[in-house]
Amino acid sequence: MMATSYTLLPFQFGCFQDDEYLIVNESGEFLFLPRKDVVQLIDGTLPPTSRFFDDLRSKQFIVTGDLAGTLDMVATRYRTRKRFLANFTTLHMMVLTLRCNQDCKYCQVSSESDDAYDFDMKPEVAEKAVEIAFISPSPVIKIEFQGGEPTLNWEALTRAVMKAEVINKRSKKTLEFVICTNLTNMTRSKLEFLRDHQVCISTSLDGPEFLHDNNRILRKGGGTHAAFIEKLQSAISICGQDRISALMTTTSDNVDHFKEVIDEYIRLGFPGVFFRALNPYGLAAKNAERLGYTMAHFAQRYEEALDYIIELNLKGTRFVEFFATILLSRILTPFSTGFVDLQSPSGAGISGVIYDYNGDVYPADEGRMLARMGDRRFFMGNIFTDRYDAIFGGPVLQEIVAKSCVEAMPGCAFCMFRTYCGSDPVRNYLETGDIVGRRPGNGFCEKNMAVLKILFRKLRENDDDVMDVFWSWVTRRSVQEVRNEVI
């Protein structure tokens, strides 16, 4: 039988396991095919009787009829995946102070002692940063207060919040606030302000006390877990559980204890966990020999933790692993996510930007961290000496955009996971001296590829229970709702 004539549309492919290949197209559609079928597909000899033929056609890997109409559908899906480019810039991070009452062993920003007031953002700097933020064409403005410990410079925070609220009466954008705090300096009056102005709280929790207190310690000595729990309960009672989230940092101390970390998060009422790998900045880089681990080891423990979380969900405890959820959203839906690290071109500067305590602007928190280490390579300008268009249209951001499109980056352009991934130009520069970087041995690449392989193995197995859990995470519903078991 003669093969039906078809036109190939662009896709990436790679050997996934044994003799089976994974193919992924620009729309994010994917299929698993035996090697012989991939060879026939590329040669143009795949017969229409192949069990994969209809799937290849319906998912726009091949076209047998209306090429122009199919290209329009692909273009629509591609535009949807790149929608984040239209909302330039949404996330505006403000470093209110470098002072901190804690001395965490992996502190990425190399914080200062809590009496180093020269590193505080002056209230007028905070207000000016808010004014700059609202020039952004994005319909959503999210202002995130960082440190050090931002509660140590409370006046700058309150002035920034109130300034943003005044401006937004005219701008009428969707306005959101987040404070990244260790909670241990929190007071009732501060919590009431956060509640009244709808400021969400993002805090840090590395697990139960025997894990958390290994690295998160007070400058005056002693662990922080007991104080954290006390302040967390106050925050929940005043602001509400749904306004508080937590982030963990994976070190050699807790990488083999993910189950205990998960149990602690559940005990404290958190809806999920983000297993964040260690980044090579500040004290994290200085103490890497003690705190570090191989990415292969991280991936092994991550998969075990993911299996444990899936089992919890199937037993009725809804709990999410957020990094997996972000990736699954990119794999199973055509929509872009707001996660800066998984965007092409990089979300640094486009989706998020950071204002240092002195008004200096960087495209990402990592760029500011690098400046703290003595290298101002990613300095974009200063809010008092440079106009908005000079900062956001200047050479730093132009170069990042030009050199961070994974579609054209060596080692990324033909990767089977490219459609779901992104780039980290600051880390590339730190590790190689070049913002394009090298993929072999790149920790960012190793982590993303390892987690994607884990997720795709589960997608390949297509277990009904696991898929129900995955879809519950992506659609923000319970497993029972996904199964239509809710009456």
C-alpha positions as CSV (number, residue, x, y, z in Angstrom):
1,M,0.0,0.0,0.0
2,M,1.3,3.4,-0.9
3,A,1.8,5.8,2.0
4,T,-0.5,8.8,2.2
5,S,1.2,12.0,1.3
6,Y,1.7,14.2,4.3
7,T,3.6,17.3,5.4
8,L,5.7,17.3,8.5
9,L,5.4,20.2,10.9
10,P,8.3,21.2,13.2
11,F,9.0,18.9,16.2
12,Q,11.8,17.8,18.5
13,F,12.5,14.2,19.4
14,G,14.8,12.1,21.5
15,C,15.3,8.6,22.7
16,F,13.2,8.3,25.9
17,Q,13.7,4.7,27.0
18,D,15.0,1.6,25.3
19,D,13.8,1.7,21.6
20,E,11.0,4.3,22.3
21,Y,11.2,8.0,21.3
22,L,9.4,11.0,22.7
23,I,8.4,13.6,20.1
24,V,7.1,17.1,21.0
25,N,6.0,19.9,18.8
26,E,5.8,23.7,19.1
27,S,2.3,23.5,20.5
28,G,3.4,21.3,23.3
29,E,1.7,18.2,22.1
30,F,3.6,15.0,22.6
31,L,3.6,11.3,21.6
32,F,5.7,8.2,22.3
33,L,6.7,6.3,19.2
34,P,8.9,3.2,18.5
35,R,12.1,4.1,16.8
36,K,11.1,2.5,13.5
37,D,7.9,4.6,13.4
38,V,9.9,7.7,14.0
39,V,12.2,6.8,11.1
40,Q,9.3,6.2,8.8
41,L,7.6,9.5,10.0
42,I,10.7,11.5,9.2
43,D,11.3,9.7,5.9
44,G,7.7,10.4,4.8
45,T,6.8,6.7,4.5
46,L,4.6,6.2,7.6
47,P,1.5,4.4,6.3
48,P,-2.0,5.6,7.1
49,T,-2.6,2.2,8.7
50,S,-0.1,3.0,11.4
51,R,-1.8,3.1,14.9
52,F,-0.1,6.5,15.4
53,F,-1.1,8.1,12.1
54,D,-4.4,9.7,13.4
55,D,-2.8,10.9,16.6
56,L,0.0,12.5,14.6
57,R,-2.5,14.3,12.5
58,S,-4.8,15.4,15.3
59,K,-1.9,16.7,17.3
60,Q,-0.5,18.7,14.3
61,F,2.7,16.7,13.8
62,I,1.6,16.0,10.2
63,V,-0.8,17.6,7.8
64,T,-2.6,15.7,5.1
65,G,-5.1,18.3,4.0
66,D,-5.5,22.0,4.7
67,L,-2.0,23.2,5.5
68,A,-2.9,26.8,5.9
69,G,-5.8,26.0,8.3
70,T,-3.6,23.7,10.4
71,L,-0.9,26.3,10.6
72,D,-3.4,28.8,11.9
73,M,-4.3,26.3,14.7
74,V,-0.7,25.8,15.6
75,A,-0.1,29.5,15.6
76,T,-3.0,30.1,17.9
77,R,-1.6,27.6,20.4
78,Y,1.9,29.0,20.1
79,R,0.6,32.5,20.8
80,T,-1.2,31.2,23.8
81,R,2.0,29.6,25.1
82,K,3.9,32.9,24.6
83,R,1.1,35.0,26.1
84,F,3.4,36.0,29.0
85,L,5.2,38.4,26.6
86,A,2.1,40.6,26.4
87,N,2.1,41.3,30.2
88,F,5.4,43.1,30.5
89,T,6.3,43.3,33.5
90,T,4.0,41.9,36.2
91,L,6.2,41.0,39.1
92,H,8.0,43.8,40.9
93,M,10.3,42.7,43.7
94,M,11.5,45.3,46.2
95,V,14.5,44.7,48.6
96,L,13.4,46.7,51.6
97,T,16.5,45.9,53.6
98,L,19.5,43.6,53.6
99,R,19.3,43.4,57.4
100,C,18.1,40.1,58.9
101,N,17.7,38.7,62.4
102,Q,18.6,35.3,61.1
103,D,21.9,33.9,59.8
104,C,20.9,31.1,57.5
105,K,23.8,29.0,56.2
106,Y,22.5,29.0,52.7
107,C,21.5,32.7,52.5
108,Q,21.7,33.6,48.8
109,V,21.8,37.4,49.4
110,S,24.5,37.5,52.0
111,S,22.3,39.4,54.4
112,E,23.6,42.0,57.0
113,S,23.3,42.1,60.7
114,D,20.0,43.6,62.1
115,D,21.7,46.9,63.1
116,A,23.2,47.6,59.6
117,Y,20.7,50.4,58.8
118,D,22.7,51.7,55.9
119,F,21.2,48.8,53.9
120,D,17.6,49.9,54.4
121,M,15.5,51.1,51.5
122,K,14.4,54.7,52.3
123,P,10.6,55.3,52.1
124,E,11.0,57.7,49.2
125,V,12.9,55.0,47.3
126,A,10.1,52.5,48.0
127,E,7.5,55.0,46.7
128,K,9.5,55.8,43.6
129,A,9.9,52.1,42.8
130,V,6.1,51.8,43.0
131,E,5.7,54.6,40.6
132,I,8.0,52.9,38.2
133,A,6.2,49.6,38.6
134,F,2.9,51.2,37.5
135,I,4.4,52.4,34.2
136,S,4.4,48.7,33.2
137,P,1.7,48.0,30.6
138,S,0.7,44.8,32.4
139,P,-2.9,44.7,33.7
140,V,-1.6,43.0,36.8
141,I,0.9,44.5,39.2
142,K,2.3,42.2,41.8
143,I,4.6,43.9,44.4
144,E,6.8,41.5,46.4
145,F,8.7,42.7,49.4
146,Q,12.0,41.0,50.1
147,G,15.0,41.2,52.3
148,G,17.0,40.4,54.3
149,E,14.0,40.4,56.6
150,P,11.6,43.0,55.2
151,T,9.6,43.4,58.4
152,L,12.8,45.1,59.9
153,N,12.0,48.1,57.6
154,W,8.3,48.4,58.2
155,E,7.9,52.1,57.3
156,A,9.2,51.5,53.7
157,L,6.7,48.6,53.4
158,T,3.7,50.5,54.6
159,R,4.6,53.5,52.5
160,A,4.9,51.3,49.4
161,V,1.6,49.6,50.0
162,M,-0.3,52.8,50.5
163,K,1.4,54.5,47.6
164,A,0.4,51.6,45.3
165,E,-3.2,51.7,46.5
166,V,-3.4,55.4,45.8
167,I,-2.0,55.1,42.3
168,N,-4.2,52.1,41.5
169,K,-7.3,54.2,42.2
170,R,-6.4,55.8,38.8
171,S,-4.8,52.9,37.1
172,K,-7.4,50.3,38.1
173,K,-5.1,47.3,37.6
174,T,-5.2,44.1,39.4
175,L,-3.0,44.8,42.4
176,E,-1.4,42.1,44.5
177,F,1.1,42.2,47.4
178,V,3.4,39.5,48.8
179,I,5.9,39.7,51.7
180,C,8.7,37.2,51.9
181,T,9.4,36.9,55.6
182,N,10.8,34.4,58.1
183,L,7.9,35.4,60.4
184,T,10.1,35.5,63.6
185,N,10.0,39.3,63.7
186,M,6.3,39.5,63.1
187,T,3.9,41.3,65.5
188,R,0.2,41.4,65.8
189,S,-0.1,45.0,64.6
190,K,2.0,44.1,61.5
191,L,-0.2,41.0,60.8
192,E,-3.3,43.2,61.1
193,F,-1.8,45.6,58.5
194,L,-1.1,42.7,56.1
195,R,-4.6,41.4,56.6
196,D,-6.3,44.8,56.1
197,H,-4.3,45.5,52.9
198,Q,-4.5,41.9,51.6
199,V,-0.8,41.3,51.6
200,C,-0.1,37.6,51.1
201,I,2.7,36.0,53.2
202,S,5.4,33.8,51.8
203,T,7.6,32.2,54.4
204,S,10.3,29.6,54.7
205,L,10.1,26.1,56.2
206,D,12.7,23.4,55.6
207,G,10.9,20.7,57.5
208,P,10.4,19.6,61.2
209,E,12.5,21.1,63.9
210,F,15.5,18.7,63.5
211,L,15.8,19.8,59.8
212,H,14.7,23.4,59.9
213,D,17.1,24.4,62.7
214,N,20.1,22.9,61.0
215,N,20.5,26.0,58.7
216,R,17.8,28.6,59.7
217,I,19.3,30.0,62.9
218,L,19.1,33.3,64.7
219,R,22.1,35.7,64.6
220,K,22.1,35.7,68.4
221,G,22.2,31.9,68.4
222,G,19.7,29.1,68.5
223,G,17.1,27.6,66.2
224,T,14.1,29.3,64.8
225,H,11.5,26.5,64.4
226,A,9.8,27.1,67.7
227,A,9.4,30.8,67.1
228,F,8.4,30.2,63.5
229,I,5.5,27.9,64.6
230,E,4.3,30.4,67.2
231,K,4.3,33.2,64.7
232,L,2.8,31.0,62.0
233,Q,-0.2,30.2,64.2
234,S,-0.7,34.0,64.9
235,A,-0.5,34.7,61.2
236,I,-3.0,32.0,60.4
237,S,-5.5,33.3,63.0
238,I,-5.2,36.9,61.8
239,C,-4.7,36.6,58.1
240,G,-6.1,33.2,57.3
241,Q,-4.5,30.0,56.1
242,D,-5.1,30.7,52.5
243,R,-3.1,33.9,52.6
244,I,0.1,32.1,53.7
245,S,2.5,29.9,51.7
246,A,5.9,28.4,52.5
247,L,9.0,27.6,50.5
248,M,11.7,25.2,51.4
249,T,15.4,25.0,50.4
250,T,16.8,21.6,49.7
251,T,20.2,20.9,51.3
252,S,22.2,17.9,52.2
253,D,20.4,18.0,55.6
254,N,16.9,17.4,54.3
255,V,17.3,15.9,50.8
256,D,17.0,12.4,52.4
257,H,14.1,13.4,54.5
258,F,11.5,14.7,52.0
259,K,8.8,12.5,53.6
260,E,9.3,14.2,56.9
261,V,9.2,17.6,55.2
262,I,5.9,16.7,53.5
263,D,4.4,15.5,56.8
264,E,5.4,18.7,58.5
265,Y,3.8,20.8,55.8
266,I,0.6,18.9,56.0
267,R,0.6,19.1,59.8
268,L,0.9,22.9,59.6
269,G,-1.9,23.2,57.0
270,F,0.0,24.1,53.9
271,P,-1.6,22.9,50.7
272,G,1.6,21.8,49.0
273,V,5.4,22.0,48.8
274,F,7.9,23.2,46.3
275,F,11.1,21.2,46.4
276,R,13.5,24.0,45.6
277,A,17.1,23.0,44.8
278,L,20.1,24.9,46.1
279,N,21.2,27.9,43.9
280,P,24.9,28.9,43.7
281,Y,24.8,32.4,45.2
282,G,25.9,34.0,48.4
283,L,26.5,31.7,51.3
284,A,24.9,28.9,49.4
285,A,27.8,29.0,47.1
286,K,30.3,29.5,49.9
287,N,29.0,26.5,51.9
288,A,28.2,24.3,48.8
289,E,30.6,21.6,49.9
290,R,28.7,20.9,53.1
291,L,25.2,21.8,51.9
292,G,25.3,20.4,48.3
293,Y,24.4,17.1,46.6
294,T,24.4,15.7,43.2
295,M,21.4,16.4,40.9
296,A,21.0,12.6,40.4
297,H,20.6,12.2,44.1
298,F,18.1,15.1,44.2
299,A,16.1,13.5,41.4
300,Q,16.0,10.1,43.1
301,R,14.7,11.6,46.3
302,Y,12.3,13.9,44.4
303,E,10.7,10.9,42.6
304,E,10.3,9.1,45.9
305,A,8.6,12.2,47.4
306,L,6.4,12.6,44.4
307,D,5.2,9.0,44.7
308,Y,4.5,9.6,48.4
309,I,2.5,12.7,47.6
310,I,0.5,11.0,44.9
311,E,-0.4,8.2,47.4
312,L,-1.5,10.8,49.9
313,N,-3.8,12.3,47.4
314,L,-5.3,9.0,46.5
315,K,-6.0,8.3,50.2
316,G,-7.9,11.6,50.5
317,T,-5.3,14.1,51.6
318,R,-5.1,16.9,48.9
319,F,-1.5,18.0,48.7
320,V,0.5,19.4,45.8
321,E,4.1,19.4,44.6
322,F,4.2,22.8,43.0
323,F,7.1,22.4,40.6
324,A,5.6,19.3,39.1
325,T,2.3,21.2,38.8
326,I,3.9,24.0,36.9
327,L,5.6,21.6,34.5
328,L,2.4,19.5,34.1
329,S,0.4,22.6,33.3
330,R,2.9,23.4,30.5
331,I,2.7,19.8,29.3
332,L,-1.0,19.1,29.5
333,T,-2.4,22.5,28.6
334,P,-1.6,25.1,26.0
335,F,-1.4,27.9,28.6
336,S,1.7,29.7,29.7
337,T,2.6,29.8,33.4
338,G,3.9,32.8,35.4
339,F,7.0,30.9,36.5
340,V,9.9,33.1,35.4
341,D,12.5,30.2,35.1
342,L,10.4,28.4,32.5
343,Q,10.0,31.0,29.9
344,S,11.6,31.6,26.5
345,P,12.9,34.2,26.1
346,S,13.8,34.3,29.8
347,G,11.3,35.9,32.1
348,A,14.1,37.9,33.7
349,G,13.2,41.5,33.3
350,I,10.2,40.6,31.1
351,S,8.0,39.0,33.7
352,G,9.8,40.0,36.8
353,V,12.2,42.7,38.0
354,I,13.8,43.6,41.3
355,Y,14.6,47.0,42.9
356,D,17.5,46.9,45.3
357,Y,17.4,48.9,48.5
358,N,19.2,51.9,46.9
359,G,17.0,52.0,43.8
360,D,19.3,49.9,41.5
361,V,17.3,47.7,39.1
362,Y,18.1,44.1,38.1
363,P,16.2,41.7,35.8
364,A,16.1,39.0,38.5
365,D,16.9,38.4,42.1
366,E,19.9,36.3,41.0
367,G,21.3,39.4,39.2
368,R,21.1,41.4,42.4
369,M,22.7,38.5,44.3
370,L,25.5,38.5,41.7
371,A,26.0,42.2,42.3
372,R,26.3,41.5,46.0
373,M,29.1,39.1,45.1
374,G,30.9,41.9,43.3
375,D,29.8,41.6,39.7
376,R,27.2,44.2,38.4
377,R,26.9,42.6,35.0
378,F,23.1,42.7,35.1
379,F,22.7,46.2,36.5
380,M,19.9,47.8,34.4
381,G,19.8,51.3,35.8
382,N,18.6,53.3,38.8
383,I,15.1,54.6,39.4
384,F,16.3,58.1,40.2
385,T,18.9,58.5,37.5
386,D,17.3,56.6,34.6
387,R,13.9,56.7,32.9
388,Y,11.6,53.7,32.6
389,D,12.3,53.2,28.9
390,A,16.1,53.4,29.5
391,I,15.9,50.8,32.2
392,F,13.5,48.4,30.6
393,G,14.6,49.0,27.0
394,G,18.3,49.2,27.7
395,P,21.1,47.0,26.5
396,V,21.0,44.6,29.5
397,L,17.5,43.4,28.9
398,Q,17.9,43.5,25.1
399,E,20.8,41.1,25.3
400,I,18.9,38.8,27.7
401,V,16.0,38.6,25.3
402,A,18.3,38.0,22.3
403,K,20.3,35.3,24.0
404,S,17.8,33.4,26.1
405,C,15.4,32.0,23.5
406,V,15.7,28.2,24.0
407,E,14.5,27.8,20.4
408,A,17.9,29.0,19.2
409,M,20.2,28.1,22.1
410,P,22.9,25.4,21.6
411,G,21.9,22.3,23.5
412,C,18.3,23.4,23.8
413,A,17.2,24.0,20.2
414,F,16.8,20.3,19.5
415,C,16.0,19.0,23.0
416,M,12.8,17.0,23.3
417,F,11.8,18.9,26.4
418,R,12.5,22.4,24.9
419,T,8.9,23.4,24.6
420,Y,8.3,23.0,28.3
421,C,11.6,24.5,29.5
422,G,13.3,27.9,29.8
423,S,16.7,29.5,30.4
424,D,18.5,31.1,33.3
425,P,20.9,33.7,31.8
426,V,22.2,34.9,35.2
427,R,23.2,31.4,36.3
428,N,24.7,30.7,32.9
429,Y,26.8,33.8,33.2
430,L,27.9,32.9,36.8
431,E,28.9,29.4,35.8
432,T,30.5,30.0,32.3
433,G,31.0,33.8,32.0
434,D,28.4,33.8,29.1
435,I,24.7,34.3,29.4
436,V,24.1,31.7,26.8
437,G,26.0,29.1,28.9
438,R,26.6,25.4,28.2
439,R,24.0,22.8,28.8
440,P,26.4,19.8,29.7
441,G,26.9,19.9,33.4
442,N,24.5,22.8,33.8
443,G,22.7,22.4,37.2
444,F,19.6,24.2,35.9
445,C,19.4,21.9,32.9
446,E,20.1,18.8,34.9
447,K,17.3,19.5,37.4
448,N,14.7,20.4,34.8
449,M,15.5,17.4,32.6
450,A,15.6,15.0,35.5
451,V,12.1,16.2,36.8
452,L,10.7,16.2,33.2
453,K,11.9,12.6,32.7
454,I,10.2,11.6,35.9
455,L,6.9,13.2,34.9
456,F,7.0,11.8,31.4
457,R,7.6,8.3,32.7
458,K,4.4,8.6,34.7
459,L,2.6,10.1,31.7
460,R,3.9,7.2,29.6
461,E,2.6,4.7,32.1
462,N,-0.8,6.5,32.0
463,D,-2.0,5.0,35.3
464,D,-5.6,6.2,35.8
465,D,-5.0,7.0,39.5
466,V,-1.8,9.0,38.9
467,M,-3.4,10.9,36.0
468,D,-6.4,11.8,38.2
469,V,-4.0,13.3,40.7
470,F,-2.1,15.2,38.0
471,W,-5.3,16.6,36.5
472,S,-6.5,17.6,40.0
473,W,-3.3,19.6,40.5
474,V,-3.5,21.3,37.0
475,T,-7.2,22.2,37.3
476,R,-7.1,23.0,41.1
477,R,-9.7,20.5,41.9
478,S,-9.9,17.5,44.2
479,V,-9.3,14.0,42.9
480,Q,-13.0,13.3,43.6
481,E,-14.1,16.2,41.4
482,V,-11.8,15.0,38.6
483,R,-13.5,11.7,38.9
484,N,-17.0,13.3,39.0
485,E,-17.6,11.6,42.4
486,V,-18.7,14.8,44.1
487,I,-22.5,14.9,44.5
